[in-house]
Amino acid sequence: MLKPGKLSSDSSIWCGLNRPDLSCETADLTVFGIPYDSDISGRSGTAKAPEVLREVSAQSSPFNEEFLSFEDLTIFDAGDFVPSGGIDEYFASIESFTKELVSGGHFFIMTGGDHSASIPVLKGIDDALDEDFGIIYIDAHFDLHDEVRGDKFAATSVARRALELKNISGPENIVFIGTRTVDREEHAFMTSRELNCFNSVLCHRIESDRIGTMAAKKLKDYNKVYLTLDVDCLDPAYAAGVSHPQFAGLYGRQLLNILHELFRNLNIIGMDIVEMAPDLDPSLASTYAARKIFQESCAHYARKLGKLK
């Protein structure tokens, strides 16, 4: 199988579970990074996130919030897709790698980079499947722009590109959570379609467990679901170091409760955590939030494998 980049020999990363001696095929979970920052409409700096997240992941342990162990989970860090050549060639290599992972039934977590990194990942999933799949889109934004200054692969166009995939029949395949801003173009696009959206207002009015359960119910007919998570879904009070911070977002407790219900009720085949910009956040609060999201997600997947104890 194609490898994104240079492998890390550091077994302390990813909660001390990285196994450089394994492979994508033999590990329980594959991690890879896309340190890509193409954002031309927001603040830059997300390209540094995969490496910084690796560094802080070495400080965490393989236990979840309920003090249950997932230390039997094996993780293989496949490295980063370092940008090179043109965008088409770069994205094609990511698509190919993701297709191989999904075709082989290998669970993965991609770390970005800005949200545009999810575009080739979603395309790879689409190429690997011959059935409709669902997408959980946890983000402050809808990302439904057709293009931004001529760029159809912008961070704010991810959901729009997802709707063009062959195995995404329509808006019913996608559930938005934590959304709290829209512009004229997106609003015009939305008004002619019925979107599944649990916006930030609903997330604060309804118990977070119920939000997760209700969101999962919207995708109950799909055998496979992908979860894409922009850290700006969190309120800037908890994660200010992102490209596009938006006030009045999710609290950390709400987000973790929602993730618990999503993993419990859906067959999540992979996920990404994107949009941390370490240089915009000297305290690294956004990166530590991403680390917690990663840690709990690993525990949820370990439970599915019978390796949470």
SEPA-838727 format. One line per 8 residues: number of its first residue (from 1); their letters; for each residue x, y, z of N, C-alpha, C. Coordinates in pm, whole numbers, plus 50000, padded with zeros to 5 digits. Atoms other than C-alpha are relative to their C-alpha. Example, Ala and Ser with C-alpha at 12.3 -4.5 7.8 and 13.67 -1.06 7.14 Angstrom:
2
1> AS> 50089/49881/50000/51230/49550/50780/50090/50120/50000  49918/49881/49994/51367/49894/50714/49923/50109/50073
! end
This chain:
309
1> MLKPGKLS> 50085/49880/50000/50000/50000/50000/50088/50125/50000  49932/49871/50003/50113/50354/49922/50010/50058/50140  49983/49932/49871/50254/50539/50223/50009/50151/49974  49996/49855/50022/50197/50916/50255/50139/50061/50008  49871/49935/49983/50544/51002/50379/50089/49925/50095  49906/50062/49908/50828/50933/50617/49929/49955/50127  50066/50055/49883/50718/50710/50902/50069/50047/50127  49944/49963/49871/50762/50808/51263/50038/49876/50077
9> SDSSIWCG> 49955/50113/49919/50966/50568/51474/49970/50022/50148  50028/49965/49861/50841/50737/51792/49877/49923/50049  50111/50081/49950/50626/50483/51976/49922/50071/50110  50069/49929/49893/50525/50743/52236/49882/50083/49949  50108/49916/50052/50296/50937/52002/49869/49922/49994  50136/50056/50005/49922/50879/51976/49971/49916/50124  50029/50061/49869/49878/50798/52345/50092/49880/50028  49904/50108/49979/50183/50571/52335/49965/49873/49926
17> LNRPDLSC> 50047/50119/50070/50016/50335/52088/50052/49987/49857  49947/50009/50135/50207/50406/51768/50089/49876/49985  49924/50123/50024/50349/50083/51623/50066/50007/49862  49930/49988/50128/50607/50159/51351/50030/49865/49936  49971/50133/50052/50663/49784/51313/49881/49939/49926  50119/50051/50068/50309/49737/51182/49979/50073/49868  50033/49936/50127/50135/49867/50869/49853/50038/50002  50142/49965/50011/49802/50006/50754/49913/49874/50003
25> ETADLTVF> 50077/50124/50010/49692/49649/50689/49992/49925/50132  49995/50082/49878/49790/49507/51029/49964/50075/50128  50038/49922/49882/49720/49791/51274/49849/50015/50007  50144/49978/49984/49374/49855/51416/49957/50132/49938  50035/49863/50039/49385/50221/51320/50120/50065/49934  49894/49926/50071/49587/50425/51070/49978/50149/50018  50002/49854/49993/49671/50791/51126/50087/50055/49888  49914/49930/50096/49797/51017/50850/49964/50148/49999
33> GIPYDSDI> 50019/49856/50000/49838/51390/50811/49997/50059/49861  50001/49922/50125/49761/51637/50535/50031/50144/50040  49961/49866/49955/49959/51951/50628/49983/50103/49888  50032/49916/50115/49787/52154/50357/49921/50121/50047  50065/49875/49959/49685/52518/50404/49979/50086/49876  50028/49926/50123/49522/52656/50094/49908/50118/50024  50107/49907/49971/49281/52886/50273/50034/50142/49956  49978/49864/50049/49253/53217/50092/49896/50097/50055
41> SGRSGTAK> 50103/49912/49946/48959/53353/50288/50010/50018/50151  49987/49991/49855/49066/53301/50649/50145/50012/50042  49865/49990/49946/49374/53292/50870/50077/49872/49969  49919/50115/50038/49658/53063/50770/50072/49943/50121  49920/50060/49895/49875/52832/50976/49964/49856/50033  50044/50135/49966/49695/52497/50973/50097/49891/49953  49906/50100/50051/49978/52322/50785/50088/49942/50110  49914/50048/49892/50170/52292/51111/49929/49903/50095
49> APEVLREV> 50078/50074/49900/49890/52112/51294/50033/49852/50012  49975/50143/49983/49962/51745/51212/50123/49970/50085  49878/50028/49925/50314/51761/51351/49987/50041/50146  50017/49955/49862/50221/51963/51660/49905/49907/50074  50092/50093/49937/49931/51728/51730/50071/49870/50035  49919/50118/49966/50172/51435/51714/50077/50024/50129  49917/49970/49884/50395/51604/51967/49919/49998/50129  50078/49994/49876/50120/51673/52220/49931/49866/50029
57> SAQSSPFN> 50065/50130/49977/49967/51327/52168/50089/49907/50083  49908/50083/49922/50278/51178/52330/49983/50023/50150  50019/49968/49859/50170/51341/52657/49870/49941/50056  50128/50055/49954/49836/51159/52675/50009/49848/50013  49997/50143/49972/49759/50808/52793/49881/49929/49935  50107/50075/50068/49541/50531/52645/49883/49965/50092  50118/50017/49915/49248/50583/52881/49898/50107/49962  50103/49901/50033/48917/50751/52814/49953/50073/50125
65> EEFLSFED> 50049/49917/49889/48717/50988/53033/49943/49918/50115  50056/50087/49896/48562/50699/53221/50107/49908/50059  49882/50071/49948/48913/50568/53298/50007/49856/49951  49991/50131/50063/48868/50267/53070/50120/50001/49905  49877/50010/50077/49178/50145/52888/49974/49956/49856  49998/50049/50138/49224/50118/52512/50145/49971/49957  49858/50022/50026/49591/50027/52542/50027/49880/49910  49981/50111/50093/49536/49710/52336/49979/50041/49855
73> LTIFDAGD> 50019/49949/50135/49450/49925/52035/50135/50028/49935  49874/49974/50070/49731/49934/51778/49979/50109/49895  50008/49887/50092/49795/50251/51579/50125/50003/49912  49888/49985/50093/50011/50295/51272/49996/50140/49942  49988/49866/50056/50123/50646/51182/50067/49988/49864  49950/50016/50137/50163/50644/50804/50073/50123/49948  49929/49881/50044/50318/50992/50789/49907/50103/49938  50075/49888/50057/50210/51306/50606/50010/50003/49849
81> FVPSGGID> 49998/49970/50143/50116/51385/50249/50055/50142/49984  49936/49869/50014/50364/51668/50198/49965/50058/49864  50038/49941/50129/50237/51907/49927/50118/50006/49904  49899/49994/50105/50430/51873/49604/49929/49993/49866  50062/50000/50132/50358/51928/49236/49873/50082/49999  50127/49928/50011/50017/52053/49130/49895/49942/50094  50106/50041/49910/49698/52029/49332/49934/49871/49953  50064/50121/50052/49553/51762/49102/50080/49875/50035
89> EYFASIES> 49914/50114/49969/49850/51530/49150/50002/49973/50150  49997/50013/49854/49861/51597/49524/49873/49935/50052  50128/50055/49955/49493/51528/49578/49980/49858/49949  50016/50135/50056/49506/51221/49352/50072/49896/50086  49927/50095/49915/49767/51057/49576/49925/49975/50131  50079/50015/49877/49549/51120/49884/49876/49916/49971  50118/50079/50040/49243/50982/49703/50034/49853/49989  49959/50139/50022/49430/50667/49607/50026/49929/50133
97> FTKELVSG> 49968/50059/49870/49557/50606/49960/49872/49974/50080  50126/50015/49926/49215/50663/50117/49916/49888/49941  50076/50107/50065/49052/50435/49861/50051/49863/50045  49942/50127/49955/49293/50155/49959/49961/49968/50144  50038/50022/49860/49219/50203/50328/49855/49953/50011  50143/50032/49990/48843/50195/50283/49969/49867/49934  50022/50128/50070/48850/49908/50034/50043/49883/50087  49951/50106/49912/49046/49707/50289/49932/49996/50135
105> GHFFIMTG> 50071/49997/49873/48811/49796/50573/50082/50051/50116  49910/49950/49897/49081/49986/50763/49952/50135/50053  50043/49875/49937/48964/50254/51007/50118/50098/50002  49892/49901/50002/49162/50579/50987/49955/50132/50060  50022/49863/49956/49194/50926/51134/50099/50089/49925  49916/49904/50071/49325/51204/50912/50007/50128/50082  49985/49872/49932/49467/51519/51070/50040/50106/49898  49966/49891/50090/49471/51848/50881/50075/50107/50075
113> GDHSASIP> 50037/49941/50127/49556/52104/50752/49865/50069/50010  50130/49936/50003/49263/52318/50653/49896/49900/49948  50107/50095/50027/48927/52165/50574/50001/49948/49856  49993/50048/50138/49002/52135/50203/50068/49863/49992  49935/50131/49997/49214/51832/50300/49898/49886/50000  50104/50103/49997/48885/51644/50345/49947/49968/49860  50055/50021/50135/48797/51681/49975/50056/49873/49936  49949/50124/50061/49036/51412/49840/49971/49876/50084
121> VLKGIDDA> 50033/50114/49914/48965/51191/50142/49858/49952/49969  50138/50037/50033/48592/51198/50069/49991/49939/49861  50000/50056/50135/48662/51132/49702/50054/49857/50002  49945/50135/49988/48874/50829/49797/49899/49903/50058  50106/50084/49942/48592/50694/50013/49896/49968/49894  50101/50017/50105/48348/50747/49728/50046/49899/49895  49945/50093/50101/48576/50562/49484/50001/49856/50051  49987/50134/49943/48606/50267/49723/49865/49929/50017
129> LDEDFGII> 50131/50056/49968/48233/50218/49779/49911/49988/49877  50103/50012/50105/47948/50100/49559/49862/50013/50063  50126/49975/49930/47677/50216/49797/50003/50140/50057  50008/49870/49936/47553/50542/49940/50061/49995/50139  49949/49990/49863/47730/50655/50256/49958/50133/50061  50038/49878/49931/47661/50918/50518/50120/50080/50044  49894/49910/49954/47865/51215/50632/49948/50080/50120  50025/49911/49886/47861/51378/50976/50095/50118/49984
137> YIDAHFDL> 49922/49880/50027/47978/51737/50928/49991/50093/50121  50001/49920/49877/48068/51899/51260/50088/50123/49977  49929/49881/50048/48164/52257/51183/49916/50123/50034  50072/49875/49982/48074/52618/51254/49938/50048/49870  50039/49953/50133/48024/52661/50878/49939/49887/49916  50057/50099/50093/47828/52488/50601/50100/49959/49892  49901/50029/50105/48119/52506/50352/49932/49956/49870  50079/50031/50118/47874/52510/50062/50027/50093/49882
145> HDEVRGDK> 49965/49914/50113/48047/52762/49836/50039/49915/49879  49961/50073/50121/48078/52646/49478/50148/50022/49970  49858/49970/50018/48414/52820/49452/50033/50129/50075  49953/49877/49936/48622/53091/49616/50112/50056/49913  49903/49936/50090/48802/53322/49373/50052/49901/49897  49964/50096/50105/48799/53049/49111/50048/49866/50050  49949/50125/49942/48913/52775/49349/49884/49912/50045  50107/50093/49964/48671/52481/49364/50040/49904/50111
153> FAATSVAR> 49952/50088/49894/48885/52303/49623/50038/50078/50124  49975/49917/49883/48873/52569/49892/49943/49934/50125  50048/50053/49873/48817/52494/50258/49852/50026/50020  50141/49966/49983/48477/52659/50233/49912/49937/49891  50076/50069/50106/48368/52430/49945/49988/49850/50025  49991/50145/49976/48407/52089/50111/49864/49931/49989  50132/50064/50004/48039/52009/50165/49939/50008/49860  50050/49987/50137/47955/52137/49814/50059/49892/49911
161> RALELKNI> 49937/50107/50079/48209/51897/49661/49947/49863/50044  50053/50128/49951/48075/51617/49883/49866/49969/49934  50131/50021/50061/47729/51666/49734/50008/49957/49854  49981/50040/50139/47875/51594/49389/50051/49857/49986  49948/50136/50005/48006/51247/49481/49892/49903/49954  50097/50094/50059/47843/50950/49310/49919/49927/50106  50068/50073/49894/47752/50782/49640/49937/50091/50106  50074/49905/49917/47603/51094/49795/49880/50044/49917
169> SGPENIVF> 50118/49976/50083/47250/51104/49658/49946/50142/50012  50050/49865/49979/47167/51441/49806/50026/50047/50140  49978/49945/49866/47157/51657/50118/49961/49906/50113  50043/50093/49894/46988/51374/50307/50115/49912/50049  49884/50080/49959/47328/51196/50319/50088/50070/50101  49912/49921/49916/47484/51474/50525/49923/50058/50119  50056/49936/49881/47412/51590/50880/50101/50102/50051  49916/49892/49948/47554/51926/50990/49971/50018/50149
177> IGTRTVDR> 50014/49981/49856/47617/51980/51361/50087/50118/50045  49925/49888/49945/47722/52299/51542/50009/50121/49909  49994/49891/50098/47669/52524/51240/49938/50127/50057  50053/49876/49943/47615/52889/51324/50029/50124/49916  49980/49885/50087/47696/53110/51025/49973/49960/49856  50029/50025/50141/47595/53141/50660/50014/50131/49924  49994/49878/50080/47652/53388/50378/49895/49993/49888  50106/49990/50101/47436/53491/50082/50001/49881/49903
185> EEHAFMTS> 49994/50110/50097/47559/53226/49838/49952/49870/50062  50040/50123/49934/47517/52944/50086/49850/50002/50034  50142/49990/49965/47177/53071/50198/49912/49975/49879  50076/50023/50123/47054/53078/49839/50002/49852/49962  49988/50142/50030/47182/52723/49789/49912/49917/50094  50074/50075/49899/47017/52604/50110/49850/50010/49984  50144/49979/50002/46674/52751/50051/49929/49911/49899  50062/50088/50099/46612/52521/49753/50018/49853/50037
193> RELNCFNS> 49974/50137/49956/46714/52212/49951/49971/49989/50149  50024/50023/49858/46624/52059/50284/50124/49935/50061  49878/50050/49939/46937/52017/50494/49970/49942/50139  50003/50052/49864/46979/51803/50804/50099/50083/50083  49910/49910/49928/47117/52062/51043/49959/50014/50147  50017/49974/49857/47151/52070/51421/50092/50117/50031  49915/49883/49988/47277/52425/51443/50036/50027/50146  49950/49972/49866/47447/52578/51743/49888/50037/50095
201> VLCHRIES> 50114/49964/49917/47119/52719/51871/49933/49875/50056  50061/50126/49956/46965/52371/51884/50091/49926/50097  49904/50072/49914/47281/52227/52036/50002/50055/50142  50002/49940/49866/47249/52471/52326/49863/49990/50066  50135/50011/49943/46875/52421/52370/49963/49857/50036  50033/50141/49981/46868/52042/52357/50120/49929/50062  49891/50075/49937/47071/51801/52567/50089/49938/49893  49905/50044/50102/47386/51701/52381/49986/49852/49966
209> DRIGTMAA> 50021/50141/50029/47317/51329/52417/49889/49982/49897  50113/50008/50094/46986/51380/52237/50039/50050/49862  49953/49950/50130/47154/51583/51964/50073/49888/49926  49926/50110/50062/47392/51295/51899/49910/49889/49953  50092/50107/50037/47113/51039/51898/49912/50040/49883  50085/49951/50109/46891/51251/51673/50077/50009/49869  49917/49991/50119/47175/51315/51431/50028/49862/49942  49974/50137/50045/47260/50946/51415/49877/49939/49933
217> KKLKDYNK> 50124/50054/50056/46897/50861/51344/49980/50046/49856  50013/49948/50136/46910/51079/51033/50080/49916/49899  49913/50077/50089/47181/50849/50893/49990/49849/50026  50013/50140/49959/47051/50515/51024/49993/49903/49882  50014/50089/50117/46994/50378/50671/50131/49978/49925  49872/50014/50068/47360/50408/50571/50091/49903/50078  49914/50100/49936/47591/50114/50642/50134/50058/50041  49869/49941/49974/47898/50338/50641/49985/50151/50010
225> VYLTLDVD> 50008/49856/49976/47943/50690/50774/50140/50055/50023  49873/49931/49977/48238/50930/50762/49974/50123/50085  50014/49888/49908/48289/51194/51029/50111/50102/49974  49901/49894/50019/48461/51521/50945/49976/50109/50103  50013/49911/49885/48530/51755/51235/50097/50117/49990  49924/49876/49999/48646/52113/51209/50002/50051/50144  49989/49959/49859/48777/52228/51547/49932/50133/50027  50072/49875/49976/48606/52564/51492/49853/49976/50037
233> CLDPAYAA> 50134/50029/49946/48283/52384/51587/49993/50042/50146  49993/49958/49860/48398/52466/51940/49998/50153/50010  49999/49857/49976/48344/52811/52081/50144/50049/50009  49863/49947/49993/48655/53034/52047/50056/50008/50142  49952/50001/49862/48672/53042/52426/50079/49873/50029  49934/50129/49980/48789/52679/52401/50097/49966/49889  49914/50030/50115/48956/52678/52059/50007/50122/49909  49990/49875/50076/49058/53020/51931/50098/49988/49883
241> GVSHPQFA> 49897/50012/50103/49350/52897/51717/49953/49923/49880  50054/50062/50121/49152/52815/51403/49992/50106/49891  50002/49906/50112/49119/52972/51059/49882/50097/50006  50123/49921/50004/48762/53096/51097/49923/49988/50132  50073/50012/49873/48658/53134/51465/49863/50065/49992  50137/49947/49995/48287/53188/51525/49948/49992/50143  50050/49991/49863/48136/53300/51853/49878/49909/50022  50119/50075/49957/47872/53095/52044/49997/49858/49944
249> GLYGRQLL> 49991/50137/50048/47991/52749/51950/49977/49897/50108  50019/50111/49907/47985/52411/52119/50100/50010/50116  49909/50020/49888/48133/52351/52461/50068/49864/49980  49930/50127/50011/48385/52071/52496/49914/49883/50045  50084/50107/49948/48143/51865/52705/49891/49961/49901  50103/50028/50100/47871/51897/52442/50057/49917/49886  49941/50069/50114/48101/51786/52163/50033/49856/50034  49964/50137/49964/48229/51481/52347/49877/49913/50022
257> NILHELFR> 50124/50076/49984/47876/51375/52440/49940/49964/49864  50052/50024/50135/47769/51409/52075/50080/49889/49932  49915/50104/50061/48066/51202/51957/49969/49863/50058  50032/50128/49936/47981/50931/52208/49877/49936/49936  50123/50054/50058/47631/50892/52065/50017/49965/49853  49978/50030/50142/47748/50905/51704/50074/49868/49983  49925/50126/50009/48003/50628/51755/49916/49882/50049  50082/50109/49944/47753/50426/51957/49894/49953/49902
265> NLNIIGMD> 50115/50030/50084/47481/50440/51693/50030/49982/49852  49968/50006/50143/47664/50451/51359/50127/49919/49976  49876/50067/50040/47927/50250/51175/50090/50104/49934  49909/49897/50049/48189/50522/51143/50127/49932/49948  49888/50070/50065/48457/50403/50898/50128/50081/49999  49882/49915/49997/48694/50694/50939/49958/50141/50039  50031/49863/49960/48719/51055/51048/50120/50091/49977  49889/49906/50002/48925/51368/51028/49979/50107/50106
273> IVEMAPDL> 49999/49889/49905/49017/51646/51268/50084/50108/49934  49932/49901/50082/49106/51966/51086/49988/50142/50058  50008/49855/49981/49166/52342/51105/50066/50055/50127  49923/49940/49891/49392/52377/51410/50116/50080/49940  49889/49916/50046/49645/52658/51360/50085/50036/50122  49924/49982/49876/49907/52631/51638/50057/50139/50022  49939/49868/49982/50073/52967/51572/49899/50108/50036  50103/49903/49965/49741/53146/51618/49951/49983/50144
281> DPSLASTY> 50048/50037/49866/49701/52993/51964/50120/49963/50086  49878/50028/49922/50012/53029/52185/49979/49900/50113  50027/50095/49892/49843/52826/52459/49980/49859/49947  50028/50128/50066/49778/52544/52207/49869/49937/50047  50128/50052/49953/49427/52512/52350/49926/49925/49890  50069/50066/50111/49289/52423/52006/50062/49864/49970  49931/50126/50026/49551/52154/51957/49972/49899/50110  50033/50091/49890/49487/52009/52301/49855/49953/49992
289> AARKIFQE> 50138/50043/50023/49116/52006/52219/49997/49889/49896  49992/50103/50104/49199/51810/51905/50055/49870/50056  49943/50120/49937/49409/51572/52113/49894/49924/50079  50106/50064/49922/49113/51505/52343/49899/49933/49909  50092/50058/50098/48886/51447/52045/50059/49871/49943  49932/50119/50052/49141/51202/51905/49997/49888/50104  49991/50098/49892/49181/51024/52239/49865/49931/50022  50132/50058/49977/48807/50974/52295/49951/49921/49879
297> SCAHYARK> 50040/50072/50121/48752/50870/51933/50068/49865/49993  49929/50128/49995/49017/50603/51970/49931/49904/50097  50068/50083/49901/48837/50477/52280/49868/49947/49944  50126/50044/50060/48507/50464/52093/50024/49888/49899  49972/50105/50099/48664/50263/51813/50049/49873/50068  49955/50118/49924/48836/50034/52063/49881/49923/50057  50122/50065/49949/48494/49964/52215/49938/49914/49890  50056/50074/50114/48370/49857/51871/50077/49870/49976
305> LGKLK> 49915/50117/50021/48664/49615/51847/50005/49907/50121  49993/50080/49876/48610/49482/52198/50131/50017/50074  49870/49976/49937/48939/49637/52311/49997/50113/50102  50010/49902/49894/48807/49886/52565/49966/49926/50129  50021/50080/49880/48835/49749/52915/50030/50081/50126
! end
